[in-house]
Amino acid sequence: MNDSHVWVVAYAALLACLAVCSLWLWQSRRALAREERRLRQMVDQWPEPMLIFRDGRLMRCNRAAADLVGYPSVTSLFGKSLVSLSPAYQPENQPSSRRVDELRRRALAGDVVQADWMLTRADGRRIWVAMTLAPVYQRGMQTPAVLCAWHDITRQKLFEEQNKLALTVFKNAREAIFITDAQGLVMDINDAYSQITGRSYEQAVGQLPPLPVDEGSSVLIVARHRGVWSGEFASQRRDGQQRVINLTLSSVLDDQGEPSHFVGVFSDITRQKEAEKQLRFMAHFDALTRLPNRVLFADRLQQAMAQARRHDFQLAVVYIDLDQFKPVNDAFGHDAGDGLLLEVARRMRSILREEDTLARLGGDEFAAVVMNVPDAGSLELLLDRLLVRIAEPVWVVNHSVEVSASMGYTLFPQAGDIDGDQLLRQADRAMYQAKREGKNRYCRFQDSAG
């Protein structure tokens, strides 16, 4: 009879565990679905071609990407690899597959990678794009997806290769084209030149074209001796607007082999640069709080540890987990949860110093690197202030809510060799000790082996 009772209790406990696990999995899938939905919306609404690759296969793209490569719908691109959208060899005679592997490897390692790339459209025509690849980290995924942005530079490439032949038709080009004399003074321009610079034909002729401020006429010297100069630089329109210009300047030789003219081709790449800036931000910062993400936190922690060794000071790694965040999120919705995270992040950032780093690791978990810590007592005074500030009521979606925080910390340097990941794990273990002791408190890491 006793044995039967034990089996009934064990079976009930097993069912309870299964129910809890099922609930946790359901909530994790919902959170992942929200993140994927945000990413899909960003890609769909982006004005330039944008795609997402996972494990080398296209899983999402926008209408602009499908139009650029001539496919009837975005879904007709799903499952394709970047190699399948490219010729077998890039113009440098490098296999596209090998080059893709190299670029993808760098992006998965955390780099924002840029390259000029040749694509093959559905109709067989080849086009050039300025391609930017960046990692996108999603909750629950072991490896990041790769976000890919394209900017069509086919025309620019064409004019770089055939600018001598294009002199007779340059006025119809979308890129700005100008011709100068041997001294670099403008003799003729096309309509795109006026559109980008805001200068009319009369205002441009007889003046220098847009050139890098820090290099100026030396650009003409380089083009005269080497035959071509190419680069990107900031330029100001006549109305004062700042633009980013991509210029290729080539010399034209006379019958004696001496430069008689210069031909310049440039395009306005301001939008492309803004997209690249956004991609870099997404690779290293949390989209909601705009705090550093786990990747950037790890990099800053390594830098801080190197400084601590070099300048002989002590730093602390603090792991912060919000208590009772989930009930707020469940009761009032995800907008309330997001608002709460934003306010808590702002409060913590206001207490930490400029030299300290605060990052959002994911969900309701944060971490901080506190520099120049004189001793544990000084650090704990700072942590007391953080606990008090976090626990103050927060007004979100017409409700006043309260949460607290459990914190764990560890100090560096330590007696033995240790890396940044180990420091973060130590702080994480100390944080869980704080939760076990009742939450709304902090604990210092204690090595159980010691």
C-alpha positions in Angstrom: 0.0 0.0 0.0 2.8 2.4 0.9 4.5 1.5 -2.4 1.4 2.5 -4.3 1.2 5.8 -2.5 4.8 6.6 -3.4 4.2 5.8 -7.1 1.1 8.0 -7.2 3.1 10.9 -5.6 6.0 10.4 -8.1 3.6 10.3 -11.0 1.9 13.5 -9.9 5.3 15.2 -9.5 6.3 14.1 -13.0 3.1 15.5 -14.5 3.7 18.8 -12.6 7.3 19.0 -14.0 6.0 18.3 -17.5 3.4 21.1 -17.2 6.0 23.6 -16.0 8.4 22.6 -18.8 5.6 22.9 -21.4 4.7 26.4 -20.1 8.3 27.5 -20.2 8.7 26.2 -23.8 5.5 28.0 -24.8 6.7 31.3 -23.3 10.1 30.9 -24.9 8.5 30.3 -28.3 6.3 33.3 -27.9 9.4 35.5 -27.1 11.3 34.1 -30.1 8.3 34.7 -32.3 8.1 38.4 -31.2 11.8 38.9 -31.9 11.4 37.3 -35.3 8.3 39.4 -36.0 10.2 42.6 -35.3 13.1 41.5 -37.5 10.7 40.6 -40.3 9.0 44.0 -40.1 12.3 45.8 -40.2 13.4 43.9 -43.3 10.0 44.3 -45.1 9.9 48.1 -44.5 13.6 48.8 -45.4 13.7 50.9 -48.6 16.9 49.2 -49.9 17.2 45.5 -50.7 17.7 43.5 -47.5 17.8 39.8 -46.8 18.4 37.4 -43.9 20.4 34.2 -44.3 20.5 31.4 -41.7 22.9 28.5 -42.2 23.8 29.9 -45.6 20.1 29.8 -46.9 17.8 32.8 -47.5 15.0 32.8 -45.0 13.6 36.3 -45.5 13.9 39.3 -47.9 12.0 42.3 -48.9 10.3 43.3 -52.2 13.3 45.6 -53.2 15.6 42.6 -53.0 13.4 40.4 -55.3 13.0 43.3 -57.7 16.8 43.9 -57.9 17.5 40.3 -58.9 14.4 40.0 -61.1 12.4 37.4 -59.2 8.6 37.5 -59.3 8.1 37.3 -55.6 10.0 37.3 -52.3 9.0 33.7 -51.6 10.6 32.5 -54.9 13.9 33.5 -53.3 13.5 31.6 -50.0 15.9 28.7 -49.5 18.4 30.0 -52.0 22.0 30.6 -51.1 24.0 33.7 -52.0 26.2 31.5 -54.2 23.1 30.5 -56.2 22.4 34.2 -56.9 25.9 34.8 -58.1 28.0 33.8 -61.1 30.5 30.9 -60.5 33.4 33.4 -60.4 33.6 37.0 -59.2 35.4 39.4 -61.6 38.7 38.9 -59.7 38.5 35.3 -60.9 37.8 34.1 -57.3 35.1 31.4 -56.9 32.0 32.9 -55.5 31.5 29.9 -53.2 34.9 30.5 -51.6 34.4 34.2 -51.3 30.9 33.7 -49.7 32.4 31.3 -47.1 35.0 33.9 -46.2 32.6 36.8 -45.8 30.0 34.6 -43.9 32.7 33.4 -41.5 33.7 37.0 -40.7 30.1 38.0 -40.2 29.4 35.1 -37.9 32.4 36.1 -35.9 30.8 39.4 -35.1 32.2 41.6 -37.9 30.2 44.0 -40.1 31.6 43.0 -43.6 31.4 45.1 -46.7 32.3 44.0 -50.3 31.5 44.9 -53.9 29.6 41.9 -55.2 28.4 40.7 -58.6 24.9 39.0 -58.8 23.2 37.2 -61.6 19.6 38.2 -62.2 16.8 35.8 -63.0 17.1 36.9 -66.7 20.8 36.1 -66.7 22.0 39.8 -66.6 24.8 40.5 -64.2 24.6 43.4 -61.8 26.9 44.9 -59.1 25.9 45.7 -55.5 27.7 47.1 -52.5 27.0 44.4 -50.0 27.1 44.6 -46.3 26.8 41.6 -44.0 26.2 41.7 -40.2 25.3 39.2 -37.6 21.8 39.2 -36.0 21.5 37.5 -32.6 18.2 36.0 -31.7 17.1 34.4 -28.4 17.3 30.7 -28.4 19.6 30.5 -31.4 23.1 29.0 -31.0 24.5 30.9 -33.9 23.4 34.3 -35.4 21.6 34.8 -38.6 23.3 37.0 -41.2 21.6 40.2 -42.2 22.6 41.3 -45.8 22.0 44.7 -47.3 22.5 45.5 -51.0 23.0 48.8 -52.7 22.9 48.7 -56.5 26.2 50.1 -57.9 25.9 48.6 -61.3 25.8 51.9 -63.0 28.8 53.2 -61.0 30.8 50.2 -62.0 29.9 50.6 -65.6 31.0 54.2 -65.7 34.3 53.4 -63.9 35.1 50.9 -66.7 33.8 52.8 -69.7 34.0 56.5 -68.7 35.9 57.4 -71.9 33.2 55.9 -74.1 30.5 57.4 -71.9 31.6 61.0 -72.5 29.2 61.4 -75.4 26.1 60.2 -73.4 27.1 61.2 -69.8 24.4 63.8 -69.4 21.8 61.0 -69.3 23.5 59.1 -66.5 22.0 58.7 -63.0 25.5 59.2 -61.5 27.0 62.6 -61.5 29.7 63.0 -64.1 32.0 66.0 -64.7 34.9 66.8 -67.0 37.6 69.2 -65.9 40.6 70.7 -67.6 44.2 69.8 -66.8 44.1 72.0 -63.7 41.0 70.4 -62.3 38.5 73.2 -63.0 35.1 71.9 -64.2 34.3 72.3 -67.9 31.1 70.3 -68.1 28.6 68.5 -65.9 25.5 66.4 -66.3 22.1 66.8 -64.6 22.9 64.4 -61.8 25.8 66.6 -60.8 23.4 69.5 -60.2 20.9 67.3 -58.4 23.5 65.9 -56.0 25.5 69.1 -55.4 22.7 71.6 -55.7 24.9 73.6 -58.1 23.7 74.7 -61.5 25.8 74.4 -64.7 26.7 78.1 -64.4 27.7 77.7 -60.7 29.8 74.6 -61.3 31.8 75.5 -64.4 35.1 77.1 -63.7 35.2 75.8 -60.1 36.7 72.8 -58.5 34.4 69.7 -58.3 33.5 68.1 -54.9 36.8 66.8 -53.4 37.8 65.6 -49.9 38.5 68.5 -47.7 41.5 67.0 -46.1 43.1 66.0 -49.4 41.9 68.7 -51.8 44.0 69.1 -55.0 46.3 66.2 -54.0 43.5 64.0 -55.4 44.3 65.5 -58.9 48.0 64.8 -58.4 47.3 61.1 -57.6 44.9 60.8 -60.6 47.5 62.5 -62.9 50.3 60.1 -61.8 48.4 56.9 -61.3 45.6 57.4 -63.8 42.8 57.1 -61.3 41.8 58.1 -57.8 38.8 56.6 -56.0 37.4 57.2 -52.5 34.5 58.2 -50.3 34.2 61.5 -48.4 31.7 63.9 -46.8 30.6 66.8 -49.0 28.2 69.8 -48.5 25.5 70.7 -50.9 25.0 74.3 -51.9 22.0 74.5 -49.5 24.2 73.2 -46.6 23.0 69.6 -46.5 25.7 67.1 -45.7 26.1 64.2 -48.1 28.5 61.2 -48.5 30.0 61.0 -52.0 31.7 58.0 -53.7 34.0 59.5 -56.4 36.2 57.9 -59.1 38.4 60.4 -60.8 40.3 59.3 -64.0 42.8 61.2 -66.1 42.4 61.4 -69.9 45.6 61.4 -71.9 46.4 63.4 -75.0 48.3 62.1 -78.1 51.6 62.7 -76.3 50.5 60.7 -73.3 50.1 63.7 -71.0 46.9 64.3 -68.9 44.7 66.8 -70.7 41.4 66.3 -68.8 40.0 64.6 -65.8 36.7 62.7 -65.8 34.9 62.2 -62.5 32.0 59.9 -61.7 30.3 60.1 -58.3 27.2 59.0 -56.6 25.4 60.0 -53.4 25.8 57.1 -51.0 24.3 58.8 -47.9 21.5 56.3 -47.6 23.9 53.4 -48.0 26.1 54.8 -45.2 23.1 55.3 -43.0 22.1 51.6 -43.6 25.7 50.5 -42.7 25.6 52.5 -39.6 22.3 50.9 -38.6 23.7 47.4 -39.3 26.7 48.1 -37.1 24.4 49.3 -34.3 22.3 46.2 -34.6 25.4 44.0 -34.4 26.6 45.5 -31.1 23.6 47.1 -29.3 20.3 46.0 -27.9 17.5 47.3 -30.1 15.1 48.1 -27.2 17.3 49.7 -24.6 20.1 50.8 -27.0 22.6 49.4 -24.4 25.5 47.3 -25.5 24.5 43.7 -26.2 26.4 40.5 -25.1 28.9 40.7 -27.9 29.9 44.3 -27.2 29.9 43.6 -23.5 32.4 40.8 -23.9 34.7 43.0 -26.0 34.5 45.9 -23.5 35.1 43.5 -20.6 38.3 42.2 -22.3 39.5 45.8 -22.8 38.7 46.7 -19.2 40.6 43.6 -17.9 43.7 44.6 -20.0 43.5 48.1 -18.6 43.2 46.8 -15.1 46.4 44.7 -15.5 48.3 47.5 -17.2 47.3 50.3 -14.7 47.0 48.1 -11.6 43.5 48.8 -10.6 40.5 46.6 -9.6 37.2 46.2 -11.5 34.0 44.4 -10.8 31.6 42.4 -13.0 28.0 42.6 -11.8 25.2 40.3 -13.0 21.7 41.8 -12.6 18.4 40.0 -12.9 15.1 41.6 -12.3 12.8 40.0 -9.8 9.1 39.7 -10.6 9.5 41.0 -14.1 7.5 38.1 -15.7 4.3 38.8 -13.7 4.3 42.4 -14.9 4.9 41.3 -18.5 2.1 38.7 -18.2 -0.4 41.0 -16.5 0.0 44.2 -18.5 1.4 43.0 -21.8 4.7 43.3 -23.6 4.5 47.0 -24.1 4.5 47.4 -20.3 7.4 45.0 -20.1 9.4 46.9 -22.7 8.6 50.2 -21.0 9.7 48.8 -17.6 13.0 47.5 -19.1 13.6 50.9 -20.7 13.1 52.8 -17.4 15.1 50.4 -15.3 18.0 50.6 -17.9 17.8 54.4 -17.8 17.9 54.4 -14.0 20.9 52.1 -13.8 22.8 54.0 -16.4 22.2 57.3 -14.5 23.9 55.8 -11.4 26.8 54.2 -13.1 29.7 56.4 -14.2 30.6 57.2 -17.8 33.6 54.9 -17.6 31.5 51.9 -16.6 29.7 49.6 -19.0 26.1 48.6 -18.7 24.7 45.9 -21.1 21.5 44.0 -21.7 22.3 40.4 -22.1 18.7 39.4 -23.0 15.3 39.3 -21.5 15.4 40.9 -18.0 19.1 40.2 -17.5 21.8 42.9 -17.4 25.5 43.0 -16.7 27.9 45.8 -15.7 31.6 46.4 -15.7 32.5 48.8 -12.9 35.9 50.3 -13.3 38.4 51.5 -10.6 36.8 49.8 -7.6 38.8 50.6 -4.4 37.4 47.8 -2.4 34.3 45.6 -2.0 32.7 48.0 0.5 32.8 50.9 -2.0 31.3 48.7 -4.7 28.5 47.6 -2.4 27.5 51.2 -1.6 27.0 51.6 -5.4 25.0 48.4 -5.5 22.8 49.6 -2.6 22.0 52.7 -4.6 21.1 50.5 -7.7 18.8 48.3 -5.6 17.0 51.3 -4.2 16.6 53.0 -7.5 15.4 49.9 -9.3 12.8 49.2 -6.6 11.1 52.6 -7.0 7.7 52.4 -8.7 7.5 52.6 -12.5 4.6 54.0 -14.4 3.9 52.0 -17.5 0.7 51.8 -19.7 -1.3 53.6 -17.0 -0.2 51.4 -14.2 2.3 51.7 -11.4 4.4 48.6 -11.1 7.3 47.6 -8.9 10.2 45.2 -9.4 13.4 44.5 -7.5 16.7 43.1 -8.6 19.0 40.3 -7.6 22.7 41.0 -8.2 25.9 39.0 -8.0 29.4 40.4 -8.4 33.0 39.3 -8.6 36.2 41.3 -8.6 39.2 41.3 -10.9 42.2 40.7 -10.8 42.1 37.4 -8.9 44.8 35.0 -7.7 44.7 32.8 -10.7 44.4 33.3 -14.4 40.8 34.0 -15.5 39.1 35.2 -18.6 36.0 37.4 -19.2 33.6 34.5 -19.6 34.7 33.0 -16.3 34.2 36.3 -14.6 30.7 36.6 -16.0 29.8 33.1 -14.9 31.1 33.9 -11.4 28.9 36.9 -11.2 26.0 34.8 -12.5 26.4 32.2 -9.8 26.5 34.9 -7.1 23.3 36.4 -8.6 21.5 33.1 -8.2 22.8 32.9 -4.6 21.1 36.3 -4.0 17.9 35.0 -5.4 18.1 31.9 -3.1 18.6 34.2 -0.1 15.4 36.2 -0.8 16.0 38.4 -3.8 16.3 42.3 -3.8 19.9 42.0 -2.7 23.4 41.3 -3.9 25.9 38.6 -3.2 29.6 38.4 -3.8 31.0 35.4 -5.6 32.6 32.9 -3.2 34.7 30.1 -4.6 33.3 26.9 -3.0 36.7 25.2 -3.7 38.3 27.8 -1.4 
